[in-house]
Amino acid sequence: MKKLESLSAFQARTGGFIFDSLPHGGALQTNENLSRKVDGSGKMKPFAGNTVVFPLPEAVKRELGQVQERLYQSCAPALAEPLEASSFHITLHDLLSGEPDQALRDRIDGMRCAVLTCLEKISEDGGPIRLQSTALFNMVNTSMVLGFAPADEASCTRLMTCYELLQEIVPLSYPLTPHVTIAYFRPGTICAELVEALREAVDETAGREAIRMELSTQVVEYQLFSDMNHYWRERSKTGRT
C-alpha cells in the first residue's frame, strides 16, 4: 500500500481549490461530462453504476438539506432538479458508471465479490472517523458540493487506509476528497450573475457552524445507482446489511 496522505498534506491539497472555486466576474461553462448525468432541462438522466459510500446520520442530512435549500433560493436557474435528502452520502471510492447497458451490468457483477470482500476487511477495524465540513465549492464545473475533512490524524489515517484498499480493485487517478453533493449544475453556460449568486451562497455557508459527525468503518456500504438521485445498498457476502 502506498504512503498514506497525512492530515496536513490533505489540508494543503484541498485548501488549494475548495476556497476559491468559482470564476471571478465571468460565466461558468459546465463540464462536458455533466450531460451524461443531467439533461438540458435539469432532469436526471439514466446513469448507472456501483460505488462505496458512507451513509449519513439523519441529523446530518437535515443540516445538509438546509444548505441545499439556501443554494436553491437564489441559484435555482443554474441547478438541476434537487437531489433527495435520502441520497446524500459521502463517497469513499468511485467504482464503475455509465449509461446503463448489459456490458456495464456484467462488469459490475464481475467485481461484486471482490468489493464485498474488501468491505469485510475494512469493517474489521471498526474505529471512528471524525469529519467536519469545510466549504461549499464547485466540483470540476459539475456540481456544488460541501467538503469534509478529517478532524484528527487518526481519522485521516483510517479514511485514507480504506481508500487505498479499494484502490487495489479500481485504481483511480485522483486522491480522496470527501464531500456531499448538494446540487448538480444544469448543463451549459451559467451566466456571470448566477455565478455571483453562487458565490454569495458559498460565503453564507462559510458563516454557518461546521457540520460535525462521527462515522465508522463498520457503516461503509456497497451501493448501486440508476441515476444521481437513486442509490440502494447491496448486501454483504455474509448477509450483513
C-alpha positions in Angstrom: 0.0 0.0 0.0 1.3 3.5 -0.9 2.2 6.0 1.7 -0.9 7.5 3.2 -1.7 11.2 3.0 -1.3 13.0 6.3 -3.8 15.4 7.7 -1.6 18.4 7.0 -1.0 17.2 3.4 -4.7 16.7 2.9 -5.4 20.2 4.2 -2.8 21.8 1.9 -4.0 19.9 -1.1 -7.7 20.6 -0.7 -7.2 24.1 0.5 -5.8 24.9 -2.9 -9.1 24.6 -4.7 -12.1 24.5 -2.3 -12.0 28.1 -1.0 -11.9 29.9 -4.4 -13.7 27.5 -6.9 -15.8 29.9 -8.9 -14.9 32.2 -11.8 -14.4 35.9 -10.9 -16.5 38.3 -12.9 -17.5 35.9 -15.7 -19.6 33.0 -16.7 -19.0 29.3 -15.9 -19.1 26.6 -18.6 -20.2 23.3 -17.1 -18.1 20.2 -17.6 -18.9 18.4 -20.9 -19.3 15.1 -19.0 -22.2 16.6 -17.0 -24.6 16.0 -19.9 -24.2 12.2 -19.3 -26.0 12.6 -16.0 -28.3 15.6 -16.4 -30.3 16.7 -19.4 -30.7 20.3 -20.7 -33.9 20.9 -18.6 -32.1 19.8 -15.4 -33.7 16.3 -15.1 -31.6 13.4 -14.1 -30.8 11.0 -16.9 -30.3 7.2 -16.6 -26.7 6.8 -15.4 -25.9 3.6 -13.6 -23.1 2.1 -11.6 -21.7 1.0 -8.3 -19.9 2.8 -5.5 -18.7 2.6 -1.9 -20.1 5.2 0.4 -20.6 6.3 4.0 -24.3 6.7 4.7 -25.0 9.7 6.8 -26.9 10.2 10.1 -30.4 11.7 9.7 -29.5 14.8 11.7 -26.6 15.5 9.3 -28.9 15.0 6.3 -31.3 17.6 7.8 -28.4 20.1 8.1 -27.3 19.4 4.6 -30.9 20.0 3.5 -30.7 23.5 4.9 -27.5 24.2 2.9 -29.3 22.9 -0.2 -32.4 25.0 0.4 -30.3 28.1 0.7 -28.5 27.3 -2.6 -31.8 26.9 -4.5 -33.3 30.1 -3.1 -31.1 32.3 -5.3 -29.4 29.9 -7.7 -32.1 27.5 -8.9 -31.8 28.5 -12.6 -28.2 27.3 -12.6 -29.0 24.0 -11.0 -30.5 20.6 -11.9 -33.6 19.2 -10.1 -32.9 18.9 -6.4 -31.3 15.8 -5.0 -33.4 13.9 -2.5 -32.0 14.2 1.1 -32.2 10.4 1.2 -29.5 10.3 -1.5 -27.0 12.4 0.5 -23.8 10.4 1.2 -20.0 10.7 1.3 -18.4 8.6 -1.4 -15.4 6.6 -0.2 -14.5 5.3 -3.6 -15.9 5.5 -7.1 -16.1 2.2 -9.0 -17.9 1.9 -12.3 -20.5 4.1 -14.0 -22.0 4.9 -17.4 -25.1 4.7 -19.5 -27.0 1.5 -18.4 -26.4 -1.5 -20.7 -25.7 -5.2 -20.4 -21.9 -4.7 -20.6 -21.9 -2.4 -17.6 -24.1 -4.8 -15.6 -21.7 -7.6 -16.4 -18.7 -5.6 -15.3 -20.5 -4.7 -12.1 -21.5 -8.3 -11.4 -17.9 -9.4 -12.1 -16.4 -7.2 -9.3 -19.1 -7.6 -6.7 -17.3 -10.4 -4.8 -14.0 -8.5 -4.6 -15.7 -5.3 -3.4 -17.7 -7.0 -0.7 -14.6 -8.9 0.5 -12.7 -5.6 0.7 -15.6 -4.1 2.7 -15.5 -7.0 5.2 -11.8 -6.2 5.7 -12.5 -2.5 6.1 -15.2 -3.2 8.7 -12.8 -5.2 10.9 -11.1 -2.0 12.0 -14.3 -0.6 13.5 -12.7 2.6 14.6 -14.2 6.1 14.4 -13.8 8.5 11.5 -14.5 12.0 12.7 -15.3 14.6 10.0 -16.2 18.2 9.9 -17.4 20.4 7.0 -15.0 22.8 5.3 -16.5 24.8 2.4 -19.3 24.7 -0.2 -17.4 24.6 -3.5 -17.7 24.0 -7.3 -16.6 20.4 -8.0 -14.9 20.4 -11.5 -17.8 22.5 -13.0 -20.2 19.6 -12.5 -21.8 20.3 -9.1 -21.8 22.3 -5.9 -20.6 20.1 -3.0 -19.9 20.6 0.7 -16.4 19.4 1.5 -15.5 17.5 4.6 -12.1 17.0 6.3 -10.9 14.5 8.9 -11.0 16.1 12.3 -7.8 14.5 13.6 -4.8 12.5 12.4 -6.2 9.1 13.4 -9.4 9.8 11.4 -7.3 10.8 8.4 -5.2 7.6 8.6 -8.2 5.4 8.9 -10.0 7.2 6.0 -7.0 7.0 3.7 -6.4 3.4 4.5 -9.9 2.5 3.5 -9.5 4.4 0.2 -6.2 2.7 -0.6 -7.7 -0.8 0.0 -10.3 0.0 -2.7 -7.7 1.4 -5.0 -6.5 -2.2 -5.3 -9.8 -3.1 -7.0 -10.4 0.1 -9.1 -7.4 2.3 -9.3 -8.4 6.0 -9.6 -6.1 8.8 -10.9 -7.2 11.2 -8.2 -6.9 11.3 -4.4 -9.8 11.2 -1.9 -11.7 14.5 -1.3 -14.6 13.7 1.0 -17.7 15.7 0.1 -21.5 15.6 -0.1 -23.0 16.6 -3.5 -25.6 19.3 -2.7 -26.7 20.1 -6.3 -25.7 19.3 -9.8 -25.5 22.2 -12.3 -27.8 22.4 -15.3 -25.6 21.7 -18.4 -24.5 24.7 -20.4 -23.3 28.2 -19.6 -24.0 29.7 -16.2 -24.1 33.5 -16.6 -22.0 35.8 -14.5 -25.0 37.0 -12.5 -25.8 33.4 -11.4 -22.1 32.8 -10.7 -22.2 35.7 -8.3 -25.3 34.3 -6.7 -23.4 31.0 -6.2 -20.5 32.9 -4.6 -22.9 34.6 -2.2 -24.3 31.2 -1.2 -20.8 29.9 -0.7 -20.0 32.9 1.5 -23.1 32.5 3.6 -22.5 28.8 4.1 -19.0 29.6 5.3 -20.6 31.7 8.1 -22.5 28.7 9.4 -21.2 26.5 12.2 -19.3 23.5 10.8 -21.2 20.2 10.4 -19.5 17.6 12.5 -20.1 13.8 12.6 -18.5 10.6 13.7 -18.7 7.7 11.3 -17.1 4.2 11.4 -15.5 1.8 9.1 -18.4 -0.6 10.0 -21.0 1.6 8.3 -19.4 1.7 4.9 -21.8 0.4 2.2 -21.6 -1.0 -1.3 -24.3 0.7 -3.3 -25.7 0.6 -6.8 -27.4 3.5 -8.5 -29.6 4.1 -11.5 -29.2 7.9 -11.7 -27.8 10.6 -9.4 -30.9 10.6 -7.3 -31.5 6.9 -6.7 -29.0 4.7 -4.7 -29.6 1.5 -2.9 -27.5 -0.8 -0.7 -26.1 -4.2 -1.7 -25.9 -6.9 0.9 -22.6 -8.2 2.0 -21.3 -11.7 1.4 -22.4 -12.7 4.9 -25.8 -11.1 4.5 -24.9 -8.2 6.8 -26.8 -5.0 5.9 
